[in-house]
Amino acid sequence: MARMFNPPHPGETIKEDILPALNLSVTEAARQLGVTRTALSRVLNGHAAISPEMARRIEAWLGTDRGGNAQLWLGMQMDYDLWTAEQRPAPKVSRAPEMAAQ
């Protein structure tokens, strides 16, 4: 399966697209999400991942009709995390033996 080249951190999408479209500051968005400004800032700047809890907050905040689907946000985070991991050397592992036929 071909992966997207360098997918953005999902916090970048919130910072560059959603907050301006809603005309919200980081402080006000954090208040509405029920998190600290620091916690939201860490996500927006790519220093923290979108957790399942944060994804649920985003879903409640935006609504699924406006792009807030929690699974979408978690998928974006997974794409970013996997792409980032693939930029490092492959881990050294021993291949598992063949499975017995049943």
PyMOL commands that place a pseudoatom at each C-alpha (Angstrom):
pseudoatom trace, name=CA, resn=MET, resi=1, chain=A, elem=C, hetatm=0, pos=[0.000, 0.000, 0.000]
pseudoatom trace, name=CA, resn=ALA, resi=2, chain=A, elem=C, hetatm=0, pos=[1.450, 3.350, -1.002]
pseudoatom trace, name=CA, resn=ARG, resi=3, chain=A, elem=C, hetatm=0, pos=[1.576, 5.863, 1.806]
pseudoatom trace, name=CA, resn=MET, resi=4, chain=A, elem=C, hetatm=0, pos=[1.028, 9.534, 1.543]
pseudoatom trace, name=CA, resn=PHE, resi=5, chain=A, elem=C, hetatm=0, pos=[4.261, 11.452, 1.301]
pseudoatom trace, name=CA, resn=ASN, resi=6, chain=A, elem=C, hetatm=0, pos=[4.963, 13.376, 4.476]
pseudoatom trace, name=CA, resn=PRO, resi=7, chain=A, elem=C, hetatm=0, pos=[1.422, 13.665, 5.867]
pseudoatom trace, name=CA, resn=PRO, resi=8, chain=A, elem=C, hetatm=0, pos=[0.921, 16.696, 8.104]
pseudoatom trace, name=CA, resn=HIS, resi=9, chain=A, elem=C, hetatm=0, pos=[0.594, 16.350, 11.848]
pseudoatom trace, name=CA, resn=PRO, resi=10, chain=A, elem=C, hetatm=0, pos=[-3.149, 16.671, 12.526]
pseudoatom trace, name=CA, resn=GLY, resi=11, chain=A, elem=C, hetatm=0, pos=[-2.471, 19.545, 14.932]
pseudoatom trace, name=CA, resn=GLU, resi=12, chain=A, elem=C, hetatm=0, pos=[-1.152, 21.516, 11.971]
pseudoatom trace, name=CA, resn=THR, resi=13, chain=A, elem=C, hetatm=0, pos=[-4.554, 21.145, 10.283]
pseudoatom trace, name=CA, resn=ILE, resi=14, chain=A, elem=C, hetatm=0, pos=[-6.294, 22.528, 13.347]
pseudoatom trace, name=CA, resn=LYS, resi=15, chain=A, elem=C, hetatm=0, pos=[-3.795, 25.378, 13.656]
pseudoatom trace, name=CA, resn=GLU, resi=16, chain=A, elem=C, hetatm=0, pos=[-3.686, 26.401, 9.990]
pseudoatom trace, name=CA, resn=ASP, resi=17, chain=A, elem=C, hetatm=0, pos=[-7.188, 25.573, 8.773]
pseudoatom trace, name=CA, resn=ILE, resi=18, chain=A, elem=C, hetatm=0, pos=[-9.733, 25.149, 11.547]
pseudoatom trace, name=CA, resn=LEU, resi=19, chain=A, elem=C, hetatm=0, pos=[-8.819, 27.904, 14.008]
pseudoatom trace, name=CA, resn=PRO, resi=20, chain=A, elem=C, hetatm=0, pos=[-8.650, 30.602, 11.295]
pseudoatom trace, name=CA, resn=ALA, resi=21, chain=A, elem=C, hetatm=0, pos=[-11.925, 29.385, 9.727]
pseudoatom trace, name=CA, resn=LEU, resi=22, chain=A, elem=C, hetatm=0, pos=[-13.614, 29.629, 13.133]
pseudoatom trace, name=CA, resn=ASN, resi=23, chain=A, elem=C, hetatm=0, pos=[-11.816, 32.900, 13.923]
pseudoatom trace, name=CA, resn=LEU, resi=24, chain=A, elem=C, hetatm=0, pos=[-10.629, 31.423, 17.226]
pseudoatom trace, name=CA, resn=SER, resi=25, chain=A, elem=C, hetatm=0, pos=[-7.494, 31.969, 19.266]
pseudoatom trace, name=CA, resn=VAL, resi=26, chain=A, elem=C, hetatm=0, pos=[-5.650, 29.028, 20.767]
pseudoatom trace, name=CA, resn=THR, resi=27, chain=A, elem=C, hetatm=0, pos=[-6.823, 30.154, 24.204]
pseudoatom trace, name=CA, resn=GLU, resi=28, chain=A, elem=C, hetatm=0, pos=[-10.488, 30.251, 23.183]
pseudoatom trace, name=CA, resn=ALA, resi=29, chain=A, elem=C, hetatm=0, pos=[-10.295, 26.931, 21.313]
pseudoatom trace, name=CA, resn=ALA, resi=30, chain=A, elem=C, hetatm=0, pos=[-8.685, 25.317, 24.370]
pseudoatom trace, name=CA, resn=ARG, resi=31, chain=A, elem=C, hetatm=0, pos=[-11.453, 26.687, 26.575]
pseudoatom trace, name=CA, resn=GLN, resi=32, chain=A, elem=C, hetatm=0, pos=[-14.121, 25.321, 24.238]
pseudoatom trace, name=CA, resn=LEU, resi=33, chain=A, elem=C, hetatm=0, pos=[-12.371, 21.934, 24.080]
pseudoatom trace, name=CA, resn=GLY, resi=34, chain=A, elem=C, hetatm=0, pos=[-12.030, 21.801, 27.868]
pseudoatom trace, name=CA, resn=VAL, resi=35, chain=A, elem=C, hetatm=0, pos=[-8.230, 21.465, 27.827]
pseudoatom trace, name=CA, resn=THR, resi=36, chain=A, elem=C, hetatm=0, pos=[-5.410, 23.731, 28.909]
pseudoatom trace, name=CA, resn=ARG, resi=37, chain=A, elem=C, hetatm=0, pos=[-3.916, 26.157, 26.439]
pseudoatom trace, name=CA, resn=THR, resi=38, chain=A, elem=C, hetatm=0, pos=[-0.588, 24.375, 26.910]
pseudoatom trace, name=CA, resn=ALA, resi=39, chain=A, elem=C, hetatm=0, pos=[-2.078, 20.971, 26.061]
pseudoatom trace, name=CA, resn=LEU, resi=40, chain=A, elem=C, hetatm=0, pos=[-3.703, 22.313, 22.881]
pseudoatom trace, name=CA, resn=SER, resi=41, chain=A, elem=C, hetatm=0, pos=[-0.580, 24.260, 21.919]
pseudoatom trace, name=CA, resn=ARG, resi=42, chain=A, elem=C, hetatm=0, pos=[1.502, 21.073, 22.183]
pseudoatom trace, name=CA, resn=VAL, resi=43, chain=A, elem=C, hetatm=0, pos=[-0.871, 19.334, 19.755]
pseudoatom trace, name=CA, resn=LEU, resi=44, chain=A, elem=C, hetatm=0, pos=[-1.017, 22.302, 17.365]
pseudoatom trace, name=CA, resn=ASN, resi=45, chain=A, elem=C, hetatm=0, pos=[2.775, 22.497, 17.208]
pseudoatom trace, name=CA, resn=GLY, resi=46, chain=A, elem=C, hetatm=0, pos=[3.251, 18.756, 16.688]
pseudoatom trace, name=CA, resn=HIS, resi=47, chain=A, elem=C, hetatm=0, pos=[4.799, 18.140, 20.117]
pseudoatom trace, name=CA, resn=ALA, resi=48, chain=A, elem=C, hetatm=0, pos=[1.920, 15.913, 21.258]
pseudoatom trace, name=CA, resn=ALA, resi=49, chain=A, elem=C, hetatm=0, pos=[-0.260, 13.426, 19.432]
pseudoatom trace, name=CA, resn=ILE, resi=50, chain=A, elem=C, hetatm=0, pos=[-4.005, 13.520, 19.004]
pseudoatom trace, name=CA, resn=SER, resi=51, chain=A, elem=C, hetatm=0, pos=[-5.043, 11.036, 21.695]
pseudoatom trace, name=CA, resn=PRO, resi=52, chain=A, elem=C, hetatm=0, pos=[-8.323, 9.131, 21.600]
pseudoatom trace, name=CA, resn=GLU, resi=53, chain=A, elem=C, hetatm=0, pos=[-9.577, 11.503, 24.321]
pseudoatom trace, name=CA, resn=MET, resi=54, chain=A, elem=C, hetatm=0, pos=[-8.600, 14.580, 22.289]
pseudoatom trace, name=CA, resn=ALA, resi=55, chain=A, elem=C, hetatm=0, pos=[-10.180, 13.056, 19.174]
pseudoatom trace, name=CA, resn=ARG, resi=56, chain=A, elem=C, hetatm=0, pos=[-13.439, 12.628, 21.107]
pseudoatom trace, name=CA, resn=ARG, resi=57, chain=A, elem=C, hetatm=0, pos=[-13.218, 16.250, 22.263]
pseudoatom trace, name=CA, resn=ILE, resi=58, chain=A, elem=C, hetatm=0, pos=[-12.670, 17.432, 18.666]
pseudoatom trace, name=CA, resn=GLU, resi=59, chain=A, elem=C, hetatm=0, pos=[-15.651, 15.374, 17.532]
pseudoatom trace, name=CA, resn=ALA, resi=60, chain=A, elem=C, hetatm=0, pos=[-17.881, 16.934, 20.206]
pseudoatom trace, name=CA, resn=TRP, resi=61, chain=A, elem=C, hetatm=0, pos=[-16.461, 20.398, 19.454]
pseudoatom trace, name=CA, resn=LEU, resi=62, chain=A, elem=C, hetatm=0, pos=[-16.787, 20.422, 15.665]
pseudoatom trace, name=CA, resn=GLY, resi=63, chain=A, elem=C, hetatm=0, pos=[-19.472, 17.819, 15.183]
pseudoatom trace, name=CA, resn=THR, resi=64, chain=A, elem=C, hetatm=0, pos=[-19.164, 15.024, 12.647]
pseudoatom trace, name=CA, resn=ASP, resi=65, chain=A, elem=C, hetatm=0, pos=[-20.913, 17.151, 10.028]
pseudoatom trace, name=CA, resn=ARG, resi=66, chain=A, elem=C, hetatm=0, pos=[-18.014, 19.666, 10.148]
pseudoatom trace, name=CA, resn=GLY, resi=67, chain=A, elem=C, hetatm=0, pos=[-15.069, 17.286, 10.006]
pseudoatom trace, name=CA, resn=GLY, resi=68, chain=A, elem=C, hetatm=0, pos=[-14.913, 16.384, 13.666]
pseudoatom trace, name=CA, resn=ASN, resi=69, chain=A, elem=C, hetatm=0, pos=[-15.138, 12.592, 13.317]
pseudoatom trace, name=CA, resn=ALA, resi=70, chain=A, elem=C, hetatm=0, pos=[-12.860, 11.136, 16.007]
pseudoatom trace, name=CA, resn=GLN, resi=71, chain=A, elem=C, hetatm=0, pos=[-11.800, 8.213, 13.808]
pseudoatom trace, name=CA, resn=LEU, resi=72, chain=A, elem=C, hetatm=0, pos=[-10.734, 10.647, 11.087]
pseudoatom trace, name=CA, resn=TRP, resi=73, chain=A, elem=C, hetatm=0, pos=[-8.473, 12.520, 13.531]
pseudoatom trace, name=CA, resn=LEU, resi=74, chain=A, elem=C, hetatm=0, pos=[-7.012, 9.318, 14.930]
pseudoatom trace, name=CA, resn=GLY, resi=75, chain=A, elem=C, hetatm=0, pos=[-6.418, 8.074, 11.383]
pseudoatom trace, name=CA, resn=MET, resi=76, chain=A, elem=C, hetatm=0, pos=[-4.573, 11.275, 10.532]
pseudoatom trace, name=CA, resn=GLN, resi=77, chain=A, elem=C, hetatm=0, pos=[-2.423, 10.828, 13.634]
pseudoatom trace, name=CA, resn=MET, resi=78, chain=A, elem=C, hetatm=0, pos=[-1.716, 7.188, 12.748]
pseudoatom trace, name=CA, resn=ASP, resi=79, chain=A, elem=C, hetatm=0, pos=[-0.729, 8.146, 9.178]
pseudoatom trace, name=CA, resn=TYR, resi=80, chain=A, elem=C, hetatm=0, pos=[1.631, 10.802, 10.526]
pseudoatom trace, name=CA, resn=ASP, resi=81, chain=A, elem=C, hetatm=0, pos=[3.116, 8.492, 13.180]
pseudoatom trace, name=CA, resn=LEU, resi=82, chain=A, elem=C, hetatm=0, pos=[3.654, 5.617, 10.761]
pseudoatom trace, name=CA, resn=TRP, resi=83, chain=A, elem=C, hetatm=0, pos=[5.228, 7.862, 8.120]
pseudoatom trace, name=CA, resn=THR, resi=84, chain=A, elem=C, hetatm=0, pos=[7.526, 9.314, 10.789]
pseudoatom trace, name=CA, resn=ALA, resi=85, chain=A, elem=C, hetatm=0, pos=[8.515, 5.811, 11.964]
pseudoatom trace, name=CA, resn=GLU, resi=86, chain=A, elem=C, hetatm=0, pos=[9.215, 4.751, 8.375]
pseudoatom trace, name=CA, resn=GLN, resi=87, chain=A, elem=C, hetatm=0, pos=[11.766, 7.550, 8.047]
pseudoatom trace, name=CA, resn=ARG, resi=88, chain=A, elem=C, hetatm=0, pos=[13.971, 5.807, 10.607]
pseudoatom trace, name=CA, resn=PRO, resi=89, chain=A, elem=C, hetatm=0, pos=[15.989, 2.638, 9.917]
pseudoatom trace, name=CA, resn=ALA, resi=90, chain=A, elem=C, hetatm=0, pos=[13.921, -0.546, 10.023]
pseudoatom trace, name=CA, resn=PRO, resi=91, chain=A, elem=C, hetatm=0, pos=[13.981, -2.251, 13.420]
pseudoatom trace, name=CA, resn=LYS, resi=92, chain=A, elem=C, hetatm=0, pos=[16.098, -5.392, 13.696]
pseudoatom trace, name=CA, resn=VAL, resi=93, chain=A, elem=C, hetatm=0, pos=[13.745, -8.323, 14.217]
pseudoatom trace, name=CA, resn=SER, resi=94, chain=A, elem=C, hetatm=0, pos=[13.832, -12.070, 13.642]
pseudoatom trace, name=CA, resn=ARG, resi=95, chain=A, elem=C, hetatm=0, pos=[11.179, -13.318, 11.261]
pseudoatom trace, name=CA, resn=ALA, resi=96, chain=A, elem=C, hetatm=0, pos=[8.474, -15.461, 12.897]
pseudoatom trace, name=CA, resn=PRO, resi=97, chain=A, elem=C, hetatm=0, pos=[8.383, -19.120, 11.881]
pseudoatom trace, name=CA, resn=GLU, resi=98, chain=A, elem=C, hetatm=0, pos=[5.742, -20.344, 9.470]
pseudoatom trace, name=CA, resn=MET, resi=99, chain=A, elem=C, hetatm=0, pos=[2.429, -21.092, 11.135]
pseudoatom trace, name=CA, resn=ALA, resi=100, chain=A, elem=C, hetatm=0, pos=[1.273, -24.688, 11.243]
pseudoatom trace, name=CA, resn=ALA, resi=101, chain=A, elem=C, hetatm=0, pos=[-1.580, -25.506, 8.880]
pseudoatom trace, name=CA, resn=GLN, resi=102, chain=A, elem=C, hetatm=0, pos=[-4.825, -26.271, 10.690]
for i in range(1, 102): cmd.bond("trace and resi %d" % i, "trace and resi %d" % (i + 1))
show_as sticks, trace
zoom trace
